[in-house]
């Protein structure tokens, strides 16, 4: 039932989202045409178009040229910051572990693995001199052949330059952290700064996003037992696809003070 006092396109957006959530329009299926929806709901095609525009911005549907508007096929992916790194020995990396938990087919495509001059902020975080190089491992992660994130890792070149597995896409069980541990620089502590922003043109193309769909940018830093920053990884992730979870255990004031 469309209520007159409320904006029709907002009500229709909510109605269509409800149909997606209850399975009337299953994941990966095509929505009915705008003409058909307009006829069914007794509104103009312009109103339907505006409603679907809201669904597109929220990531509920995706428009593909030549095929129509389809319901998002992937479920929301839970990124549990504590669990993902503790479980990395289950696969070659935390991203693979996350996808497998949802029975999704995982794929990591490496765009570049090379010695590089890191961005100034990355070099500063890693404690590198201005002229010092880093190893860049730049990759795109997919689940069921759909892009889920861009991840660019930077490691001090002076430490990893002779580690052949880190120069390959498959760094082996445990991923790059497993190899760092073998080099005597295994990460034991992590920090993450999370910001929300709009994607740039390159990110839009890679992640198949609308220009107005926000992304999470996670600035992940790993530290050794000596408190040396050993990796900076910059994750760019579609906001509508991910849920971020951070957990911690509080200590009584007496323990914190000791």
C-alpha positions in Angstrom: 0.0 0.0 0.0 1.5 3.4 -1.1 0.8 6.1 1.4 0.0 9.5 -0.1 1.7 11.8 2.5 5.1 10.0 2.0 7.3 10.3 -1.0 6.2 7.5 -3.3 9.7 6.5 -4.5 10.9 6.1 -0.9 8.0 3.8 -0.1 8.6 1.8 -3.3 12.3 1.5 -2.4 11.3 0.1 1.0 8.8 -2.3 -0.6 11.4 -3.6 -3.1 14.0 -3.9 -0.4 11.5 -6.0 1.6 11.0 -8.2 -1.4 14.7 -8.7 -1.7 15.1 -9.6 2.0 12.2 -12.1 2.0 13.4 -13.8 -1.1 10.7 -12.7 -3.5 13.6 -11.4 -5.6 16.4 -13.9 -4.9 20.1 -12.9 -4.8 21.4 -12.7 -8.3 18.0 -12.5 -10.0 16.7 -9.8 -12.2 14.2 -7.3 -10.9 11.0 -6.9 -13.0 11.3 -4.1 -15.6 10.5 -0.6 -14.6 7.4 -0.6 -16.8 6.1 -3.8 -15.2 6.7 -2.4 -11.7 5.1 0.9 -12.6 2.0 -0.9 -13.9 1.9 -3.2 -10.8 2.2 -0.4 -8.3 0.2 2.2 -10.1 2.9 4.9 -10.3 5.0 6.4 -13.1 8.1 4.9 -14.5 10.1 7.9 -13.2 9.0 7.1 -9.7 10.2 3.5 -10.1 13.5 4.7 -11.5 14.1 7.0 -8.5 13.3 4.1 -6.1 15.7 1.8 -7.9 18.3 4.6 -7.8 18.2 4.4 -4.0 18.6 0.7 -4.1 21.6 1.1 -6.4 23.2 3.6 -4.0 22.7 1.2 -1.1 24.2 -1.6 -3.0 21.1 -3.7 -2.9 20.9 -4.0 -6.7 23.3 -3.5 -9.6 22.6 -2.4 -13.1 24.4 -4.3 -15.9 24.2 -3.0 -19.4 22.3 -5.3 -21.7 20.9 -7.5 -18.9 18.9 -5.2 -16.6 18.9 -4.6 -12.9 19.9 -7.5 -10.7 19.8 -8.2 -7.0 23.2 -8.2 -5.3 24.4 -11.8 -5.4 26.8 -11.7 -2.4 25.8 -11.6 1.2 27.3 -9.2 3.6 30.8 -10.3 4.6 31.8 -10.1 8.3 35.3 -8.8 8.8 36.1 -9.7 12.4 39.5 -7.9 13.0 40.5 -10.3 15.8 39.3 -13.6 14.3 40.5 -13.0 10.7 44.2 -12.8 11.7 44.0 -15.5 14.3 42.5 -17.8 11.6 45.0 -17.0 8.8 46.7 -20.4 9.2 43.5 -22.0 7.8 44.3 -20.6 4.3 46.8 -18.6 2.4 45.5 -15.4 3.8 42.8 -13.8 5.9 40.7 -12.8 2.9 40.5 -16.4 1.8 39.5 -17.5 5.3 36.6 -15.0 5.4 35.2 -16.1 2.0 35.4 -19.8 2.9 33.4 -19.2 6.1 30.4 -18.1 3.9 31.0 -21.0 1.4 32.1 -18.5 -1.3 34.7 -19.2 -3.9 37.7 -17.1 -3.1 40.1 -15.6 -5.7 43.0 -13.2 -5.2 44.3 -11.4 -8.3 47.7 -9.8 -7.9 48.1 -6.6 -9.9 51.6 -5.9 -8.9 54.4 -7.4 -6.8 57.5 -5.2 -7.0 60.0 -3.1 -5.2 58.7 0.5 -5.1 59.0 3.8 -3.5 56.1 3.9 -1.0 53.7 6.8 -0.6 55.2 9.3 1.9 52.7 8.5 4.7 53.4 4.7 4.3 57.2 5.2 4.4 56.8 7.4 7.5 54.6 4.8 9.3 57.2 2.0 8.5 60.0 4.2 9.8 61.8 4.2 6.4 64.2 6.9 5.2 63.0 9.0 2.3 65.0 7.0 -0.2 64.2 3.6 1.2 62.2 1.1 -0.8 59.3 -1.2 0.1 57.9 -4.3 -1.4 54.4 -3.7 -2.7 52.0 -6.6 -2.9 48.9 -5.1 -4.6 45.9 -7.3 -5.1 42.1 -7.5 -5.7 40.1 -10.0 -3.8 37.0 -11.7 -5.2 34.2 -13.8 -3.9 32.2 -15.9 -6.4 34.0 -13.8 -9.1 32.8 -10.5 -7.8 35.3 -7.9 -6.5 35.2 -7.4 -2.7 38.2 -5.3 -1.9 41.5 -3.8 -3.0 44.4 -4.5 -0.7 47.9 -2.9 -1.1 50.5 -4.2 1.3 53.9 -2.5 1.9 56.8 -4.3 3.6 60.3 -2.9 4.3 62.4 -4.0 1.3 65.5 -4.3 3.5 63.8 -7.2 5.4 62.0 -9.1 2.6 64.3 -8.6 -0.4 65.7 -12.1 -0.2 62.4 -13.9 0.6 61.4 -15.5 -2.7 57.9 -16.6 -1.6 56.9 -13.0 -1.0 57.8 -12.2 -4.6 55.2 -14.7 -5.7 51.4 -14.4 -5.7 51.1 -17.4 -3.5 53.2 -16.7 -0.5 52.3 -20.1 1.1 50.3 -21.1 4.1 49.8 -18.2 6.5 50.4 -15.7 3.7 52.9 -12.9 4.0 52.7 -13.0 7.9 53.8 -16.6 7.9 56.9 -15.6 5.8 57.6 -12.6 8.0 57.6 -14.9 11.1 60.1 -17.2 9.4 62.3 -14.1 8.8 62.1 -13.3 12.5 59.7 -10.4 12.1 56.4 -12.0 12.8 53.6 -9.5 13.6 52.1 -9.8 17.1 50.1 -6.5 17.4 47.9 -4.6 14.9 46.2 -1.2 14.6 43.6 -0.2 12.2 42.3 3.3 11.3 39.0 3.3 9.4 37.6 6.1 7.3 34.7 6.3 5.0 35.0 8.1 1.6 33.9 8.1 -2.0 35.8 5.9 -4.4 38.1 7.4 -7.0 37.6 6.4 -10.7 40.1 3.6 -10.6 38.4 2.1 -7.5 35.0 2.4 -9.1 36.1 0.4 -12.1 37.9 -2.2 -10.1 35.2 -2.7 -7.5 32.3 -2.2 -9.9 30.9 0.7 -7.9 28.6 3.7 -8.5 30.4 7.0 -8.1 28.3 7.8 -5.1 28.7 4.5 -3.3 31.0 5.0 -0.3 33.9 2.7 0.6 35.7 1.8 3.8 39.4 2.6 3.7 41.2 0.6 6.4 44.8 1.6 7.2 46.1 -1.6 8.8 49.6 -1.6 10.5 51.3 -4.7 11.8 54.0 -4.6 14.5 56.6 -7.0 15.7 57.3 -8.0 19.3 59.9 -5.2 19.3 57.1 -2.8 18.4 58.6 -2.2 14.9 56.0 -1.5 12.2 56.5 -4.3 9.7 53.6 -3.9 7.3 51.2 -1.2 6.2 48.2 -2.6 4.3 45.6 -0.2 2.8 42.2 -1.9 2.2 39.5 -0.3 0.1 36.2 -2.1 0.5 32.6 -1.4 -0.7 30.7 -0.1 2.3 27.5 -1.9 1.4 29.3 -5.3 1.2 31.1 -5.4 4.5 30.4 -5.4 8.2 33.4 -4.5 10.4 33.7 -6.0 13.9 36.2 -5.0 16.5 36.3 -6.7 19.9 38.3 -6.3 23.0 38.4 -7.3 26.7 38.3 -4.6 29.3 40.5 -4.8 32.4 39.6 -3.6 35.9 41.1 -0.2 36.7 43.5 -1.8 39.2 45.0 -4.0 36.5 45.3 -1.1 34.0 47.2 1.0 36.5 49.7 -1.7 37.4 
